[in-house]
Amino acid sequence: MTWTLPGLATYESVIRNSVFRASAAPVEDEAAAMTFFREVAVPDATHNCWAFKTGQRFRSSDDGEPGGTAGRPILSAIEGQDFDNVMIVVTRWYGGVQLGAGGLVRAYGGAASACLREAERIERIETVPLRFHCPFSSFAMVESKIEGWRASRTECEFDGEGAWMTLAVPVEEADAIMDWLRDRTRGQMDITRLD
């Protein structure tokens, strides 16, 4: 099972006078991750180290800390707790005491791990978009099924005969949902799978 966050999560710790603040959020892609970074990074802090993972894509930054002592431990915390589509920024204010490489790895990785451990988590369901025209006669029935399908409506535009809808449906349920939609309209519904 893979997890993600429903919203912002934070955690703060003090290690040998240095303050480490972890800020984590759900992100859909690298652009969203970097937008979140710009929102939470503190310009006058000593370091703003980060990592994100979205599917097979991941990146991390040590932001001036010794190589491999900050970004990689943050990424390891994300992967170690089976999170995906998550960005974590750990901001450090230096407290005057050197922590050494091992101490930095424990501090950054520990802050990220604690942040995820204490955060509310939700199951991440891989989805595929389905686009179709739904006649008015079937609209209420389709709407009533969305939650049970663990799907979400991402688009709905009405015309004279119904609505053009796009649903994000779980990948493993997509074929069954497409069959149900076709059966409901006796094969008249043209469904496009947008993957």
C-alpha positions in Angstrom: 0.0 0.0 0.0 1.2 3.5 -0.9 0.4 6.6 1.1 0.2 10.3 0.5 -0.7 13.3 2.6 -4.1 15.0 2.6 -2.5 18.4 3.2 0.4 20.2 4.9 2.2 18.5 7.8 5.0 20.0 10.0 7.4 18.8 12.7 10.1 20.7 14.6 13.0 19.4 16.6 16.1 20.9 18.3 19.3 19.0 18.2 22.4 20.5 19.9 21.0 24.0 19.6 20.1 23.7 15.8 16.4 23.9 15.0 15.2 21.5 12.2 11.7 22.2 10.9 10.2 19.7 8.5 7.3 20.8 6.2 5.6 18.2 4.0 2.8 18.4 1.5 1.2 16.3 -1.3 2.4 17.2 -4.8 1.4 15.9 -8.2 4.7 16.6 -10.1 8.0 18.3 -9.9 6.6 21.7 -10.7 4.2 21.5 -7.8 7.1 20.3 -5.5 9.3 23.3 -6.5 6.3 25.6 -5.9 5.9 24.2 -2.4 9.6 24.6 -1.8 9.4 28.3 -2.7 6.4 28.7 -0.4 8.0 27.2 2.7 11.8 27.8 2.3 13.1 30.4 4.8 15.6 32.7 3.0 17.5 33.7 6.2 17.7 30.1 7.5 21.1 28.3 7.3 19.8 25.6 5.0 16.6 24.6 3.2 17.2 20.9 2.3 14.5 18.9 0.4 13.4 15.8 -1.4 10.3 14.8 -3.3 9.0 11.6 -4.9 6.2 11.4 -7.5 5.9 7.9 -9.0 9.3 7.1 -10.6 10.5 10.7 -10.4 12.5 11.9 -7.4 15.0 14.5 -6.6 16.8 15.9 -3.5 19.0 18.7 -2.4 21.5 19.1 0.4 21.5 23.0 0.0 25.1 23.4 1.1 25.3 20.7 3.7 27.9 18.0 3.0 26.9 15.8 0.1 24.4 13.0 1.0 23.8 14.2 4.6 20.4 16.0 4.1 18.5 15.5 0.8 19.1 11.7 0.6 18.1 11.0 4.2 14.9 13.0 3.6 14.1 11.0 0.4 14.9 7.8 2.4 12.2 8.8 4.9 9.7 9.2 2.1 10.5 5.9 0.6 10.9 4.0 3.9 7.3 4.9 4.9 5.9 4.0 1.5 4.8 7.6 0.6 4.5 8.9 -2.9 3.5 12.3 -4.4 5.1 14.0 -1.4 7.6 16.8 -1.0 9.5 17.5 2.3 11.5 20.6 3.0 13.7 20.5 6.2 14.8 24.0 7.2 17.8 24.3 9.6 18.8 27.2 11.7 22.4 26.5 12.8 22.9 26.5 16.6 26.7 26.8 16.8 27.5 23.1 17.4 28.9 20.9 14.5 26.9 17.7 14.2 29.2 15.8 11.9 28.1 13.8 8.8 26.3 11.1 10.9 24.6 13.6 13.1 23.3 15.5 10.0 22.0 12.3 8.4 20.1 11.5 11.7 18.8 15.0 12.1 17.5 15.5 8.6 16.2 12.0 8.2 14.8 12.0 11.7 12.9 15.2 11.2 11.4 14.0 7.9 10.5 10.6 9.3 8.9 12.1 12.4 6.9 14.5 10.2 5.5 11.7 8.1 4.9 9.4 11.1 2.8 12.0 12.9 1.0 13.3 9.9 -2.5 12.2 8.8 -2.0 9.8 5.8 -4.4 8.6 3.1 -4.0 5.7 0.7 -2.7 6.8 -2.6 -4.7 5.3 -5.4 -3.3 5.3 -8.9 -5.9 6.7 -11.3 -6.6 7.0 -15.0 -8.8 9.6 -16.6 -12.0 8.5 -18.4 -13.8 11.0 -20.7 -17.3 10.4 -21.9 -20.6 12.0 -22.8 -23.2 11.2 -20.2 -26.9 11.6 -21.2 -29.2 13.4 -18.7 -31.1 10.1 -18.3 -27.9 8.5 -16.7 -26.3 11.5 -15.1 -27.8 11.1 -11.6 -26.9 7.3 -11.6 -23.3 8.0 -12.6 -23.0 10.8 -10.0 -24.2 8.4 -7.3 -21.5 5.8 -8.3 -18.5 8.1 -8.2 -17.7 7.8 -4.5 -18.2 4.0 -4.4 -15.8 3.7 -7.4 -13.2 5.6 -5.4 -13.2 8.0 -8.3 -13.3 11.8 -8.6 -14.9 14.1 -11.1 -12.3 16.3 -12.7 -14.4 17.9 -15.4 -18.2 18.3 -16.1 -19.5 20.5 -19.0 -23.2 20.4 -19.8 -24.7 20.6 -23.3 -28.2 20.2 -24.6 -28.2 16.4 -24.2 -26.2 15.7 -21.1 -22.7 16.4 -19.8 -19.1 15.8 -21.0 -17.5 14.2 -17.9 -13.9 13.3 -17.0 -13.5 11.0 -14.1 -10.2 10.0 -12.4 -10.9 6.3 -11.7 -8.6 3.7 -10.0 -6.5 1.9 -12.6 -7.5 -1.5 -11.4 -11.2 -0.6 -11.7 -11.1 1.2 -15.0 -12.3 -1.7 -17.2 -15.2 -2.6 -14.9 -16.3 1.1 -14.7 -16.1 1.4 -18.5 -18.2 -1.8 -18.9 -20.8 -0.5 -16.4 -21.0 2.9 -18.3 -21.5 1.1 -21.6 -24.1 -1.3 -20.2 -26.0 1.7 -18.6 -26.4 3.2 -22.1 -26.8 -0.1 -24.0 -23.4 0.4 -25.7 -24.2 4.0 -26.8 -21.6 5.7 -24.6 -18.3 6.4 -26.3 -15.6 6.4 -23.6 -12.0 7.6 -24.0 -9.3 6.4 -21.7 -6.9 9.3 -21.5 -3.7 7.5 -20.5 
